[in-house]
Amino acid sequence: RKVVPVSRLDTPAVDGVFGMFYDAYEDQFYFWQTVEISRRVLQTSMVTVVRMVFPGYELPYAVAISTLSVMSHSYFQPYKDYHKDKLQFFVLMSTWVALFTLFVRKFNGWSGWSFILVLFTSQAAIVLLGLRALWFAESARVKGQVKRLLTKGITLKNKVMDSNDFNGVVGARPPKPLVSVSPPV
């Protein structure tokens, strides 16, 4: 009897080929990579089209797309890992702050050192918060790896080791046999 998987994405053949596109996301957001690619196209290539059709409105358009990106990511939080959600949020916020600051500068006449100070300070704050989130994400990942290694180490202690276990390990010697074999006389 053949068992049909709940989702065709769960089959090894599909996961092996296309898994890189949806493995990082929660199951209900398997399509989020498409959303990300669409956002990038809208935020880069379509700006040129907007510039040709509506000269002078490319910056408000870019700010609007960036705002929608931050809002949709904050609302849905599509990643399986909480830390990846936070890191992506900081990346999107950094883009939004840069675009919004340029928008205010263009339409408010902001210039000189005040503009540079506001842009630098806001970007520095976002980078520091992002680095803090990255530190916690990396700490959680390392703790998980250490836990797996310790668990694996406990099972290795109980395993009977033979000379094949030491292949390729620098400075490792195979264990001495338990029974000494004397040469025939």
Disulfide bonds with the S-S distance in Angstrom:
none
